[in-house]
Amino acid sequence: MLTFSFKNSQISASQIKRYGTVLAGYVATLQDVMKQRSYDCYESSILLSGNRQEIKEIQNHAKQFISSALRYVIVIGIGGSNLGAKAIYDALLGSTDTISIQRFPKLICLDTCDVHTAQTVMQTLQQEIVSSDQYIINVISKSGSTAETVANTAYFFQMGAQKLPEFEKRVVITTDEDSVLWKMSKEKGYTSLAIPKKVGGRYSAFSSVGLFPLACLGIDIAQVCKGAQWALRQGISDRIEKNPSAQSAIALVSQYTKRNVIHDTFFFAPALETLGKWYRQLFAESLGKVPLGKKNTKAIGITPTVSIGSTDLHSMAQLYLANPTSRFTTFVSIAKTIDTPRLNGSEWTALVPGLQGQTLHGLMKTIYQGVVNTYTAKKMPFVQIDMKECSAFTLGAFMQMKMLEVMYCAHVLGVNAFDQPHVEIYKKEVRKLLK
């Protein structure tokens, strides 16, 4: 589970009450969505983790492709189409993939059109794959017409269809049911997985988008969803003072009104870096827009950043601490993890007073506490989220908590949390140039 501390967020009881009044109607809306259990509104992503039938179907689809021989799950998709699954995979397994060379299956994500990556992946497959049960190609695009995804897919079909065994039988297409990609997939006889129409890509981690590749990789998706359900129960509570998603949203909005326009999520666990990137997209794409009905108003300008402890203390801390204003921080730590034996007496431990008898995790906790103490002394606002452990459950809980937080922020700020109109501007220009 997760524990939260808002004592240093610099939000008052009166602010919680005032913003809580603003949020009350929206909390009721989310409660109604849960009761209706219908995917007919954009908030219906909150239903995904509790849809046992759909989760079972995803597990059954995965079983058709899983075997002891499976080595690579290739996800071709960008943004919300791969970040959710990659965030969970990297947190649990992927951060040490380059070291654990004998651990399989591995997740490989192709998002942008990078020649070196695409060629290296294809060459690796051609060299290592001798049977069809060693790989899966999962193409994910909600619209079905994402340029980068279609281009990477075309390259894989062009280069792999003739050289990889039973290539087309190992292709899984995940998209909206009425997209051109869905129709093509059905015509070709590929395994096809649907995304609910009203569920946006950045909110789709608990749909087939995120759960199918995770299931293929041997990650317990039932636990991911169980964690999400735990966070959901708290996150739609109308007792705002007991609702961590709402409280986090209130802290963010209130700090934004004080011109703290940077929201830094500081993970004291390197394995959570991709989780930070997942949240960065969720936050920026949901909130970075002009408030509804206010055409001549500037867009909301909270910039989400990701920091990793203790690495970024040696690159960014000078900037952060020398400029204590304009930044609001969410610290994320892991309470329990595997650890090393205590460092024994040697010439090495003697170089740093107090290092004798310490463990690596213990040192990280001490560094983290030192940073918290420093932020407190400099009166820099922050909240703290502590994961009991890094598990499928806690990762699912964190992601659901944050999705609700962003929905609440959007409601208070008066923006649509579910569209991305300015992203379409560059896409139109790309389409013009391609023509």
N, C-alpha and C positions, 0 to 999 in steps of 0.2 A: 504494500500500500504506500501511499504518499502522506507526508505530514507537511504542514504549511505554517509559516510564521510571517505575519504582516506587521509586526510591532515596529519595524523600522521603515515602513512604507510611507510614513508621514501623512497618512490619511486619518482624519478624525472621525469620531462617532457621528458627528453631525453630517459629514460628507457621505458616510455610509448610508445614513438615513435618507439624505436628500437624493443621492443617486439610486438608492434602493427603491425609492418611490417611482423614479423614472423607469426602472427595470421591471417593476412588479407586473405590468401588463405583458411584457415579453416573456417573463418566466411562465406566466399562465399560458401563453401561446405554446411554449415548448411542452408544457404539461399536457395540453390538448393534443399536440402531435403524437405524444407517447400513447395517449388513449385511443386516438383514431387509427394508429398503426397503418397509415396509408402514405405511399410515396408520391403525394401530390403537391408537396410544397418543398422549398429549397432547404428548410430545416430538417427534412426527413432523414438526413444522414445520421441523426441520433438514433434511428431505429435499427441501423445495420448490425450493431454488435449484439442485439437481442433477437435477431432473426434466426432462430435455431434451424429452421428448415433450409434456409439459404446457406448457412454455414456448413450443414451436413452435405448439401449438394456440392459445395466447393471442395470439401474433403473427399467426396466420392470421385470427383473429376481428377483431383490430384493423385488418388490411388491408381488411376489408369496409367499414370506416367512414372510413378515412383518405383524404383527397384534398388537393390543393393549396388547396382552398377552405375547409378546416376552420378555424374561428375559435375555437370554445368547446367544451371538454369539461367538462360539468357533472356533478360527483359529488355525489349526495345520500346522505349517510351520516355517522355521528358516531363519534367515538372511533377505535378500530382500523379502522373502515371507511373512513376517509379520511386519517388522520394519516401513514401510511407513504408513500403516494403524494405527499401534499402536502409532506412533509419533503424528499423527493428533488427534486421539482419546484421548490420554493422555493430549495433550495440551488443548483440549476443555472440556473434561469431566473426563478423567481417573485419574487425579492427586488427586481427592478427592473421588474416588470410595469407599475406605474403611470407609469413614465418611458418605457419602450419601448412606446409606445402602438400602434406599427405592427407589433410582433412577434406573430405568431400561429402555432399555436393557443395559447390561454390556458386554464389550469385555474381553474375556479370551484367552490368547495366550499360546499355548504349543509349545515351540521350542526345547530345549534340552531334553534329556531323564532323567527327574528327577522324581523319584518314588513318593516322597511326594506330589509334585504338581499334578501329574497325578491321584493319588489315591484320593486326596482331591477334585479335580474337579469332578471326577466320583461320589464320595460319595455325593457331593452337588447336582449334577444333579439327582441322584437316590432319594434323599430325597425331592427335591423341584418340580421336573417336574411331572406334572399330565396329560398334554396334549401335543401333538406334536407341536403346534404353540408356545410353550414357548422356543424353542431352535433351533439353526442352527449349524451344523458341517461343517466348510469350510476347506477342505484339500487343501493346496497350495504347489506345488512343480513343478518348471519349468521343471526339468529333469524327474520328475516322479519317481525317484529312490533314493531320499535323505534318507539316513539310519535313521536319527532321526525322520523325518516326517513319514516315512512308519511304523516305530516301534510304535510311538505314535498312529497312525491311527489304526494299528492292535490291540493295547490294547483297544482302544475305541470300536472297533467293537466287540471284544471278551467280553468286560464287559458291553457294553451298548445295543447291538443289541437285547438282550432278555429282558432287563429291562426298556428301554426307549421307549415310545410309537412311533410307526411308524418310527423307527430309520432311515431306509434307505431312506425314503422320505425326510428326513431333512438333507441329505448329499449333499454338493456341492463340486465338484472337479474342481480346477483351475490348469491348466498345459498346456504344449505345445501340439498342436494338434496331433503330431505324436509320442508322448511318450507312453510308456507301460501303464502308469497310465490313459492316455486319452482313450486308447483302452479298458482297463478294465472298466472304467467309463461308456463308451457307451454300453458295453456288459451288464452291471448290470442295466442300465437305470437311473443312477444318473444324476442330473443336472450338465452339463459340461460347463465350461467357459474356453475359449482359451486365451493363452498369445501369442502375436506375436513372431514368431521364433527368430527374430533378437533383440528383446528387452530383455536385461539382467535383472536378478532379482533385482539388486540394482538400476536400472533405471525404474522399473515397477510400481511405486506408482500410476501413473495415468492410469493404465490399470485395468482390472478386479481384479488383485491381490490386489490392495489397495482400489479401488472404490467400489467393491461389498460389502465387510464387512462394510465399512463406510456408504454406503447407507442403509444397514440393521439396522445400529445403529442410523439412523435418522439424520446423518450429511449431509449437503447440498453439494453433490459432484459437482454440477454445479458451485457453488461458489469456490470450491477447484480448479477446472479446469479454471475458469475465472481468478483467481489469477495467475495460472501458465502461462496463455496466456499473462497476463500483463507483467510478468517477461521475457517471451520469446521475446516479441517485443523489449524490451531493450537489451536483451542478445544476439541477433543476429544482432545488429546494427554494421555497419562497421565504425561508428564514435567511436573509441575505448575510447576516453575521455568521452563519454556519455554511455558507455557500462559497467555496474557495474560487470557483471560476468567476463568480460575480465580484467577489472582493478583489481579485487580481485585476479584473477589468476596471473597477472603480479606481484602483491605485494608478493604473496606466493613464486613464483619462484625466484624473486630477493632476497628475504630474505633467501631462501634456498642456494643461491649462496654465501651468507654471513655466512653460517653455522648456521643459525637459523633453526634447524632441528626438532623443536617441534612446531606444530600448535595447539594452544589452543583456542577452541571456548568457550567463557565465557558468559553463559546465565544468565542474571539477571531476571530470572523468573523460579522457580522450575518446573512449569508445562511443560517446554520445554526440560527437561532432555532427554526424549526418542527421541526427534528431534535431539538432539546432538548425540545420539547413532546411529540413522539412518545416519547422516552425517559422523560419524566416519567410518562406514562400507563403505559407498560410496567412501570416500577419500582413505582409506587404501587399499581397494581391487582394486581400479582403478589405483592407482599410485605406489604402493609398488612393483615394479618389475624392471627388467633390461631393459634399453633402447633398442629399436629394433636395431638389427644389431651389437650390442656391447656385445658379449658373455663374454668377460673377464672383463667387467666393473661391479662395484658393483651396486646393485639395488638402486633405489631412496629410500632414507631413511627419509622421512618426517613423523613424528609420530603424528597422530591426537589425541588430548586429549579433554575431556569435563569437564568444571568447571561450578558450579552453584553458583550464588550470592544470598544472601550473605553467604550461608552456607560454601563454600570452602575458604572464606577469613579467616575462623577460623581453617582451616586445611592445606591449601596449600599456602596461601599468603606468609608465611615466606620463603618458598623455591623459589617461583616465584620472589619475590622482592630482595632476597639476591643474586639471580643469574639472573641478568637482560639480559644477553646474552643467545643465543641459543634458544630463544622462540619468536614466532610471534603470536599475539593474535587477534582474532576477537570477539569484544564485541557485544552481541545481547540484546536489551532491548525492552520493550513494553511501548509505550508512554501513552496509555489510558487503564484504567482498572477500575473495580469497586473498591470502596475504603471505608474505615471506617470513622466514624465521627472523627473530630479532638479530640485529647486527651486533656481532660480538666485538670485543676489544681488539683493535688493530691500529696500525698507523693511519689507516684511512678514516676511521670514526673519530680519531683524535683531531682531525683537521677541522671538524665542526663541533663546538661545545654542545653537549646534550644529545648528540647523535647515537652515542653508545646505548644499546638496548632498544633502539627504535626499530620499527618495521617500515616498509615502504608505504603501506596504506596509512599507518600511523603518522608518518611524516606528512603525507598529503593532507590528512585531517588537520594537522597542526598548521600547515601553510594556509589552508582554507580559513581556519579560525583567525589567523593573523590578518588575512584580507578582510574578513567580516569586521574585526575590531578596528581596522584602519578606516573602512567605509563609515563605521559608526562614529568614530572620532571626528571625521571630516564632515559629518552630517549629510552624507550622500544617501539618498533614498534607495531602499532595496527591499525585496521580499526574498524569502528562502523556501525552497522546495527540497525536501529530503526524501529520496527513494530508499525504502527499506533495503532493497537489493535491486540489482539490474536483472530483471526477469521479464518474461512475456507479459505477465500480469501488470507489473509496474509500468512498463512501456505503453501498454494499451491504456492504462489509467491516465498517464501523463498526456497522451495524445488527445484523448477525449476531453480531459480537463481544459486543454488549450483550445480545442475547437469551440467549446462553449464560451471560453473567455473572449475569443475573437468575435463571436456572434454578439455577445453583450457589449463589447466595445463599439461595434458597428451601430448597434441600436442607440446607444447614448450619443455617439458622434453624428448620427443621422445619415449614415451611408449604407449602401447596399452591400452586404457582406458576400454576395454570391455571384456578382458579375465581375468582369475585367475589361471594360470598354477600351482602355488605352492600350492594352495588349493587342487588340484587334487592329490598331493603327499601323503598327510595324508589319503585321501579317499581311495587310492589304498592300503595303509597299513591296513586300517580298513577292507577292503574287503578280503584281504589275511587272516587276523585273524579270520574273521567270517567263512571263509571256513574251 
